Amino acid sequence: MASASGRNEPCRVLDDFVCDAIPGASVPQTGPAGRGESAPVRVVEELVVDLAGHAAANGTAPNGGGRVCIRIAGNTDIPALLALRAKGYRVWLDYWKVEDPKSPWHPYMPDYQAEKDGGYFSATSPVELLGLVALWETRGDNWKFQKGEPDILDELTNSAKTFDKDGNEIPDE
């Protein structure tokens, strides 16, 4: 349902619901019309995603209700890969065996790769890979930090705010 401002209203689960699915051939036909049926799903607690205290409960973006508000998540991987293909890049995935059981990548580390016109890019996630491509497309072969450029990372780190789990800003100590 669209709101008067043209943005989508937030989705809320108000009651129990049943999820019907068309089963595979090996799934017994237990539900009506020859479909499998899952157990009812109960909402035991309301889930509110609050990006550092900025996203309002009504679903508006932290940028004052602008057109887009994206945070890296599982739903950004495929669009990132599709964006790379749309830009003409060949993309593929390899895995590297990681022996160290304490490594966050154990037992295998993903290696997403892209290539176009002799340029090669590699990252551990599709969104990182798209970011590297954007970095090179924007800055070219001189993509590295150059002498005389502002150290924006220090600027951001020094002005960063810290929030608790409820989105309340924690004052500097």
C-alpha angles and dihedrals in degrees: 000000000000122000124227090263092059096251123119117259115242116266115245129181105223102176144359116303137187122229113214120194136181101245129222119254092267094054115097115244100240104146135069119290091019096293131130116247130212126213116266115275116229124203105223097176134011112252116217118180108209114181102214092318094301106100111083122224089250091066099253118152120256089239091074097280098309124165099270139036114171128169123183109264140135091284092063098059100079095041088051091052091046090050090054091050091047087055088055099257123143107228131194142160131229129174126223119208112239113202099188107093090201092060115105086226095055123162098011133007117209117232111197110193138189132187134184131160092348095311114125127196131182133185142153094246137033092241092051088049092052088048092054090050090049090048092054095041089053101040102024123203090339090064094134123095107279129214109262096029116120115260094238093174091062089046092053094043092051093049097040119124124217123221133193124229091275094054096255115142113246110219119234113266 
